[in-house]
Amino acid sequence: MKTIIHYIVIIAVAASVFSCNDFLDKTPIDQIAADEYFTDEASAESAVRAIYRSIESSTYYGQSMIIIPEFAAGHVQNVYNYPEFVNFEQNDIRIDNPWVLNIWTASYSSINAANNVIEKVPNMTGLISDEKKQQFVNEAKFIRALLYFNLVRSWGDVPLITTPTNASTSLGELEVSRTPASQVYTQIIADLTDAANLPVSYTSLDQTKGRATQYAAKALLAKVYLYQGDYTQSAAFAREVIDKGDTLTADYPSIWLTENSGESIFELQFDAQATNPLATVSNPTGSALFFAKDTVYKFYEEGDKRRDFTLNFQNGRYYIGKYRNYNPATQNVPVLRLSEIYLIYAEAQARATNSHTGEPYQYYKAIRDRAGLETPEEGTFDLNSFILAVQREKRLELMFEGEAWYDYVRTDLALTEMMMVQDEKRYLFPIPQTEREINGNLGQNDAYQ
């Protein structure tokens, strides 16, 4: 895994103590020895900030981790129809596809940064309280869980690495095998259970924005348990998030046009110094690389208020409308928001109680009410048709947010509603060939043998 050795080194901030109150104040990132770096609270916090920054790169939530699943779902096109993107849409991904490798290596790079915080911070002897140590560790665990959740959804069995590596780590030490997905999920849940002890908020709004909180961990637990098929636990955690008392933003576009809306649970922060790579290339400018497929327009009912914002019609073409702050590209990315939790609760509670009536229906209807749509009466559904309706609603609600592909794979809807090649073995992406050539223990997913 020489490629991983190249990428998996500690991501730490090589700068003096930040002077701004903003938790995500931009500072240069460098690679330095962990033992030399973790000396006091300021250095530990800088290391944590660097992990958040790392998942905003163009090879992760800054572009790839959103746009690649949207290609797989059949929602977007590349301006030049490059095969490296079209392969995802056609469910015919090459084992040397560069985006598969990019997401894989970006994931493990950020995981390693989280592992460093988780291992090094508890042993710090400098000026830092035990409370702060635990907070930083739990923030790192939240991000590690999020990264592994995306890895296991994309590749199934993946190497589970929970101890840090560095540039001097030998090739032999990194020739790890893939861990069964069930064990990866066990680690994800353990990390999020710890992260659920994080504060509800921090000392100020600037300190809270873009940062993992108790309710971000619980929201992600609701989602993870949904994918695990533990609907009782999924519904319980979704209910806790809902009971916090936040409400849906009345105006759907304001979720993206207004940073950190009341609906946002975990939102990545971009600004003029750390710009959003996807916003740069998904708008009607000379830099455009991606646009929406015309077929997406037809998914929406007439009168759906989400449609004309989600799809930005310019110059005879539909663009991705949710990332419009592109000059400069300061568009934030909501990773978890309340409307998704409403729909998770609607499905999980219906499955757990074997009934869609009452609260499941009410939370499904709330999403449609905000969209300006009439909802069929409760009695017109049976359990199965209700769950199908909830999933289809989630696809529309979260369009261009990198979620629909995974959600449809979860229940096999992708076979009939997304895939050109109806082969469930192609739910998973290929293990990057570059990694396999160096590490013979990795193996390959069945569709790409």
QUIQUI-V257138 format. One record per pair of residues at least 6 apart in sequence whose ideal C-beta (glycine too) atoms are under 8 Angstrom apart, sorted by sequence separation. I is the first residue (numbers start at 1). GAP is how many residues later the second one is. D is the distance in Angstrom with one decimal. If there is no record, write none. Layout:
BEGIN
I/GAP/D
I/GAP/D
END
This chain:
BEGIN
19/6/7.8
37/6/5.7
38/6/5.8
54/6/7.3
55/6/5.3
56/6/4.9
58/6/6.7
70/6/4.6
87/6/4.7
152/6/6.0
202/6/4.6
225/6/7.5
228/6/7.9
249/6/5.5
255/6/5.1
270/6/4.2
281/6/5.5
282/6/6.8
300/6/6.8
312/6/7.0
313/6/7.6
325/6/4.1
350/6/4.3
368/6/7.7
369/6/7.3
398/6/6.2
408/6/4.0
416/6/7.1
436/6/4.8
18/7/4.8
71/7/7.9
78/7/4.2
87/7/6.0
93/7/6.6
121/7/7.9
151/7/4.7
201/7/4.7
254/7/5.9
260/7/5.6
280/7/5.8
281/7/6.1
282/7/7.3
300/7/3.9
311/7/4.6
312/7/4.3
324/7/6.9
353/7/7.8
368/7/4.6
415/7/4.9
419/7/7.0
435/7/5.8
436/7/7.6
77/8/8.0
78/8/6.9
165/8/7.4
225/8/4.2
226/8/4.3
255/8/5.7
259/8/7.5
281/8/4.0
282/8/4.8
311/8/7.5
312/8/7.0
323/8/4.6
381/8/6.7
436/8/6.4
18/9/6.0
38/9/6.9
67/9/6.5
124/9/6.6
165/9/6.4
202/9/6.4
225/9/3.8
249/9/8.0
255/9/7.3
270/9/7.7
281/9/6.1
282/9/7.3
311/9/7.9
312/9/3.7
394/9/7.4
395/9/4.4
398/9/8.0
405/9/6.7
408/9/6.3
415/9/6.3
37/10/6.7
84/10/8.0
87/10/6.0
148/10/7.5
259/10/7.6
297/10/6.8
300/10/7.8
311/10/5.5
323/10/7.9
346/10/7.9
349/10/5.9
350/10/4.0
365/10/4.6
394/10/7.2
408/10/5.6
83/11/7.9
88/11/7.7
122/11/5.7
202/11/7.9
223/11/7.6
310/11/5.0
349/11/4.8
364/11/7.3
431/11/5.4
15/12/4.1
77/12/7.8
121/12/5.2
148/12/7.4
201/12/6.3
221/12/7.6
222/12/5.1
225/12/6.6
249/12/4.9
278/12/7.8
309/12/5.2
310/12/6.2
312/12/6.7
395/12/7.2
412/12/6.9
431/12/6.9
15/13/5.6
84/13/5.7
200/13/6.0
222/13/7.7
249/13/5.9
308/13/7.9
309/13/7.5
346/13/7.8
347/13/7.4
394/13/6.0
395/13/7.2
405/13/6.8
414/13/6.7
431/13/5.3
13/14/5.0
14/14/6.0
71/14/5.4
84/14/5.7
85/14/7.5
198/14/6.0
199/14/6.4
200/14/5.1
249/14/4.4
296/14/7.9
297/14/5.7
345/14/7.5
346/14/4.5
404/14/7.9
430/14/6.6
431/14/6.3
13/15/7.0
14/15/7.2
71/15/7.6
74/15/5.7
84/15/6.1
121/15/5.1
122/15/6.4
161/15/6.6
198/15/5.5
199/15/6.3
200/15/6.5
222/15/3.9
247/15/6.8
248/15/5.8
296/15/6.3
345/15/7.3
346/15/7.4
430/15/5.9
13/16/5.9
14/16/3.3
72/16/4.6
121/16/5.5
198/16/4.7
221/16/4.5
222/16/4.0
246/16/5.7
247/16/7.8
391/16/6.3
429/16/7.4
12/17/7.2
13/17/7.3
68/17/7.9
71/17/3.8
72/17/7.0
159/17/4.4
195/17/6.2
197/17/7.0
246/17/6.9
346/17/4.5
361/17/4.8
391/17/7.0
428/17/4.7
430/17/7.4
431/17/7.6
11/18/5.9
12/18/6.6
14/18/6.1
67/18/8.0
71/18/5.0
144/18/7.9
159/18/7.0
196/18/5.7
198/18/7.7
219/18/7.4
345/18/5.4
346/18/4.3
409/18/4.6
430/18/4.0
12/19/7.1
27/19/6.9
72/19/7.5
117/19/5.9
118/19/5.4
121/19/7.9
159/19/5.8
160/19/3.8
195/19/7.8
198/19/6.2
218/19/4.9
219/19/7.6
222/19/6.6
292/19/5.4
428/19/7.2
11/20/7.1
12/20/5.6
68/20/5.9
117/20/6.5
158/20/5.8
159/20/6.2
343/20/7.2
361/20/7.5
391/20/6.5
425/20/7.2
10/21/6.3
29/21/5.3
157/21/4.0
158/21/6.6
195/21/7.8
196/21/4.3
297/21/6.3
342/21/4.4
343/21/6.8
357/21/5.7
425/21/4.8
426/21/4.8
9/22/4.8
10/22/7.1
12/22/7.3
27/22/7.4
117/22/7.8
118/22/5.1
157/22/6.2
195/22/3.7
196/22/5.5
218/22/5.2
219/22/4.9
296/22/6.9
342/22/7.6
356/22/7.5
364/22/7.4
391/22/6.3
425/22/3.9
10/23/7.7
117/23/3.9
118/23/6.4
157/23/5.5
158/23/7.7
160/23/6.4
218/23/5.3
10/24/4.9
18/24/7.6
25/24/7.8
29/24/6.4
157/24/5.3
160/24/5.3
241/24/7.0
294/24/6.2
342/24/6.0
343/24/6.2
387/24/7.9
423/24/6.5
12/25/4.9
17/25/4.2
24/25/6.2
29/25/7.7
115/25/7.8
156/25/5.2
162/25/6.8
192/25/5.0
196/25/6.8
215/25/7.7
293/25/7.5
342/25/5.8
356/25/5.6
361/25/7.2
364/25/7.0
368/25/6.8
371/25/7.8
388/25/7.7
23/26/6.6
114/26/4.1
118/26/7.3
158/26/6.3
215/26/5.4
291/26/5.4
292/26/4.1
356/26/7.7
360/26/7.0
364/26/5.4
367/26/5.8
371/26/7.9
10/27/7.2
26/27/8.0
113/27/7.9
114/27/7.2
157/27/7.6
160/27/5.9
291/27/6.2
292/27/6.3
356/27/5.5
18/28/7.1
24/28/6.3
192/28/5.7
193/28/7.4
284/28/7.2
291/28/5.1
292/28/5.5
339/28/5.7
355/28/6.9
17/29/8.0
24/29/7.3
114/29/5.2
115/29/7.1
152/29/5.0
192/29/4.8
215/29/5.7
283/29/7.4
291/29/6.9
292/29/7.9
354/29/6.5
364/29/6.5
13/30/8.0
114/30/4.1
284/30/4.0
290/30/6.3
356/30/3.7
360/30/7.9
367/30/5.9
12/31/7.8
15/31/6.9
18/31/8.0
68/31/5.4
284/31/5.6
288/31/7.2
339/31/7.7
356/31/7.5
152/32/4.8
189/32/7.0
192/32/6.7
351/32/7.9
13/33/3.6
110/33/6.8
111/33/5.7
114/33/7.4
151/33/7.4
152/33/6.6
284/33/7.4
350/33/6.3
12/34/6.8
13/34/6.6
12/35/4.9
64/35/5.7
68/35/6.7
189/35/6.2
284/35/5.5
11/36/7.6
13/36/6.3
111/36/5.2
148/36/5.6
152/36/7.5
188/36/5.7
189/36/7.7
283/36/5.9
350/36/5.9
351/36/6.9
10/37/7.6
13/37/4.9
110/37/5.6
111/37/7.2
282/37/6.4
283/37/7.7
350/37/6.2
12/38/5.7
64/38/5.6
65/38/6.2
282/38/4.3
11/39/4.6
64/39/5.2
148/39/6.6
149/39/5.5
185/39/6.9
189/39/8.0
11/40/6.5
107/40/5.1
148/40/5.2
283/40/7.1
347/40/5.6
350/40/7.6
282/41/5.4
283/41/6.6
285/41/6.9
11/42/7.8
64/42/7.3
145/42/7.8
185/42/7.8
278/42/8.0
285/42/7.8
11/43/5.2
59/43/4.2
60/43/7.0
107/43/6.9
145/43/4.6
148/43/7.8
185/43/5.9
283/43/4.4
347/43/4.8
59/44/6.3
107/44/5.4
118/44/7.7
119/44/6.4
120/44/7.6
145/44/7.9
200/44/7.8
279/44/4.1
282/44/7.8
346/44/5.0
347/44/7.1
119/45/5.6
278/45/5.6
279/45/7.5
59/46/7.4
60/46/4.7
115/46/6.9
145/46/4.0
219/46/4.9
220/46/7.8
279/46/6.2
280/46/6.0
59/47/4.0
60/47/7.3
104/47/7.8
115/47/6.2
144/47/5.6
145/47/4.8
219/47/7.2
276/47/6.6
279/47/4.4
343/47/5.6
115/48/5.9
116/48/4.3
57/49/6.1
112/49/7.4
115/49/4.2
142/49/7.0
216/49/5.3
276/49/7.6
280/49/4.5
60/50/7.1
111/50/6.4
115/50/7.9
141/50/4.0
142/50/6.8
145/50/6.8
209/50/7.8
210/50/8.0
215/50/6.0
216/50/4.1
276/50/7.8
279/50/4.0
343/50/6.3
55/51/7.9
103/51/7.0
104/51/7.7
108/51/7.9
141/51/7.4
209/51/5.2
279/51/7.7
343/51/4.7
54/52/7.6
112/52/5.7
213/52/7.9
277/52/7.3
279/52/4.0
108/53/7.0
112/53/5.9
141/53/5.2
142/53/4.0
213/53/7.5
252/53/5.7
256/53/8.0
275/53/5.8
276/53/4.6
278/53/7.7
141/54/5.0
212/54/6.5
252/54/5.4
275/54/4.0
276/54/6.8
340/54/6.9
343/54/6.7
54/55/6.5
55/55/5.5
205/55/8.0
275/55/6.7
276/55/4.5
278/55/7.8
54/56/4.4
138/56/5.3
139/56/7.3
142/56/7.2
253/56/4.4
272/56/4.6
276/56/7.6
137/57/7.7
138/57/4.7
210/57/6.2
252/57/6.3
276/57/6.9
340/57/7.1
209/58/7.2
210/58/6.1
272/58/6.0
339/58/5.5
340/58/6.2
51/59/6.1
54/59/5.9
138/59/6.0
139/59/6.7
210/59/3.9
270/59/6.9
271/59/5.1
138/60/5.1
209/60/6.0
270/60/5.4
270/61/6.0
51/62/4.7
270/62/5.8
50/63/6.4
51/63/5.5
134/63/7.5
135/63/6.6
269/63/5.8
270/63/7.3
340/63/7.5
135/64/7.2
268/64/6.2
267/65/5.2
268/65/4.5
305/65/7.6
306/65/5.2
47/66/7.3
51/66/6.8
256/66/5.0
267/66/6.7
268/66/8.0
305/66/5.2
256/67/7.1
257/67/7.2
267/67/4.7
268/67/6.2
304/67/5.1
305/67/4.4
334/67/7.5
256/68/6.8
257/68/7.6
266/68/7.5
267/68/6.6
304/68/6.7
47/69/6.9
48/69/5.9
143/69/6.8
256/69/7.7
265/69/7.8
266/69/4.8
303/69/5.7
304/69/5.9
47/70/5.5
142/70/3.8
264/70/5.1
266/70/4.3
267/70/7.8
303/70/6.4
149/71/7.2
263/71/7.8
265/71/4.1
139/72/7.0
145/72/8.0
260/72/7.0
264/72/7.9
265/72/5.6
301/72/5.9
44/73/7.2
139/73/4.8
259/73/5.1
261/73/7.9
264/73/5.4
265/73/6.4
47/74/7.9
138/74/7.5
142/74/6.6
146/74/6.4
149/74/7.7
153/74/7.2
263/74/5.0
264/74/7.9
142/75/5.5
145/75/6.6
149/75/6.0
256/75/6.9
263/75/4.5
256/76/7.6
263/76/6.4
265/76/7.3
44/77/5.2
322/77/7.8
323/77/7.8
142/78/7.3
149/78/7.9
256/78/7.6
322/78/5.2
138/79/7.9
145/79/7.7
255/79/6.4
321/79/7.6
322/79/7.2
44/80/6.6
320/80/4.9
34/82/4.9
38/82/4.5
255/82/6.7
37/83/7.9
38/83/6.2
43/83/7.8
40/84/7.6
44/84/6.2
35/85/7.3
39/85/7.3
41/85/7.5
65/85/6.4
34/86/5.2
38/86/5.3
40/86/3.9
41/86/6.1
310/86/8.0
39/87/4.7
40/87/4.6
41/87/4.0
45/87/8.0
38/88/7.8
40/88/5.9
41/88/7.6
44/88/7.3
48/88/5.0
51/88/7.8
55/88/6.7
44/89/7.5
47/89/7.8
51/89/6.2
310/89/5.1
248/90/6.1
306/90/6.4
310/90/6.6
41/91/5.6
45/91/6.7
48/91/5.4
52/91/7.1
55/91/7.7
247/91/7.6
248/91/6.0
306/91/7.1
44/92/5.2
48/92/6.3
51/92/5.3
55/92/7.3
246/92/5.7
304/92/7.2
306/93/7.7
248/94/7.4
242/96/7.6
299/96/7.3
300/96/6.2
241/97/7.4
299/97/6.2
3/98/7.3
7/98/4.4
11/98/6.9
6/99/7.9
7/99/7.5
11/99/7.2
242/99/6.3
8/100/5.4
9/100/7.7
241/100/5.0
242/100/7.1
299/100/7.8
4/101/6.5
7/101/6.4
8/101/5.7
11/101/7.7
12/101/7.7
3/102/6.0
7/102/4.3
10/102/6.8
11/102/3.9
8/103/7.8
9/103/6.9
10/103/5.9
238/103/5.1
242/103/6.3
296/103/6.7
4/104/5.4
8/104/4.1
12/104/7.7
238/104/8.0
10/106/4.6
238/106/4.9
239/106/6.2
238/107/3.8
292/108/7.3
234/110/6.3
235/110/5.9
238/110/6.2
239/110/7.8
238/111/7.8
223/113/7.8
235/113/4.0
234/114/3.8
235/114/4.3
220/116/6.4
231/116/7.8
232/116/7.8
219/117/4.7
223/117/7.6
231/117/4.4
235/117/5.1
226/118/5.5
231/118/7.6
234/118/7.8
248/118/6.6
252/118/6.3
222/119/6.2
248/119/7.7
252/119/6.9
216/120/5.9
231/120/4.1
232/120/4.6
250/120/7.1
219/121/7.9
223/121/6.1
226/121/7.0
231/121/4.1
242/121/7.7
219/122/5.5
222/122/5.2
226/122/5.6
248/122/5.4
222/123/7.4
225/123/7.5
222/126/7.2
34/130/6.5
34/132/7.2
33/133/7.4
31/136/7.6
10/154/6.7
9/156/7.7
10/156/6.6
8/157/5.0
9/157/5.6
8/158/7.9
9/158/5.2
52/158/6.3
52/159/7.4
5/160/7.4
8/161/7.8
5/162/7.1
5/164/6.4
5/166/6.8
8/166/7.8
2/169/6.3
5/169/6.0
1/170/7.1
4/170/6.1
1/173/4.5
1/174/6.5
1/175/7.4
23/179/7.2
21/183/6.2
23/183/6.5
227/183/5.7
22/184/4.6
23/184/4.8
226/184/7.6
21/185/4.7
22/185/7.8
23/185/7.5
24/185/7.1
20/186/8.0
21/186/6.7
23/186/6.8
24/186/4.8
22/187/7.6
23/187/6.5
24/187/7.8
23/188/5.5
146/189/7.5
61/207/5.7
62/208/7.9
79/209/5.9
80/209/7.8
79/210/5.4
67/211/6.4
78/211/6.3
79/211/7.1
56/212/5.4
66/212/6.0
78/212/6.1
79/212/6.8
55/213/7.0
56/213/7.9
77/213/7.1
56/214/6.6
62/214/6.1
63/214/4.5
76/214/5.3
77/214/5.9
62/215/4.4
63/215/4.4
67/215/7.8
76/215/6.9
77/215/7.6
52/216/7.3
62/216/6.2
76/216/5.9
77/216/5.6
75/217/6.6
76/217/6.3
56/218/6.6
63/218/7.4
75/218/6.1
58/219/3.9
74/219/6.7
56/220/7.8
57/220/7.7
58/220/7.8
53/221/6.9
74/221/7.4
75/221/5.5
67/223/6.0
76/244/6.8
24/245/4.8
26/245/7.4
26/247/4.5
26/248/5.2
154/252/7.9
153/253/4.7
178/253/7.8
153/256/7.6
176/263/7.3
178/263/7.8
175/264/4.8
177/264/4.4
178/264/6.2
174/265/7.1
175/265/7.3
176/265/6.5
177/265/7.3
178/265/5.9
175/266/5.3
177/266/7.6
66/267/7.3
171/267/7.3
62/271/7.8
61/272/5.5
156/272/4.8
155/273/5.6
61/274/6.7
154/274/6.9
155/274/5.7
154/275/5.1
155/276/6.4
56/277/7.7
159/283/7.6
157/286/7.9
156/289/6.4
155/290/6.9
73/322/7.9
75/324/6.6
76/324/7.3
75/325/6.6
104/327/7.9
105/327/7.8
91/328/5.2
104/328/5.2
75/329/7.2
91/329/5.5
92/329/6.6
100/329/5.3
70/330/5.9
90/330/5.2
91/330/4.1
100/330/6.0
73/331/4.8
89/331/7.1
90/331/7.0
101/331/4.1
104/331/6.8
70/332/6.2
73/332/4.1
91/332/7.0
100/332/5.2
69/333/4.5
72/333/4.3
93/333/7.8
97/333/7.2
101/333/5.8
66/334/7.2
68/334/7.7
69/334/7.2
70/334/7.7
101/334/7.4
66/335/6.6
67/335/7.4
69/335/7.5
70/335/7.2
73/335/7.1
91/335/4.5
95/335/4.5
97/335/7.9
66/336/3.9
69/336/4.2
93/336/6.0
94/336/7.5
95/336/7.5
96/336/7.7
65/337/5.9
69/337/6.4
93/337/5.6
95/337/7.3
96/337/4.9
95/338/4.1
96/338/7.3
73/341/7.8
95/341/7.8
74/344/5.4
73/345/5.3
72/346/7.3
74/346/7.8
95/349/7.2
95/353/5.3
93/355/7.5
3/429/7.6
3/431/5.3
4/431/6.7
3/432/5.8
1/434/5.7
3/435/6.7
2/436/4.7
1/437/5.4
1/438/4.4
1/441/7.8
END
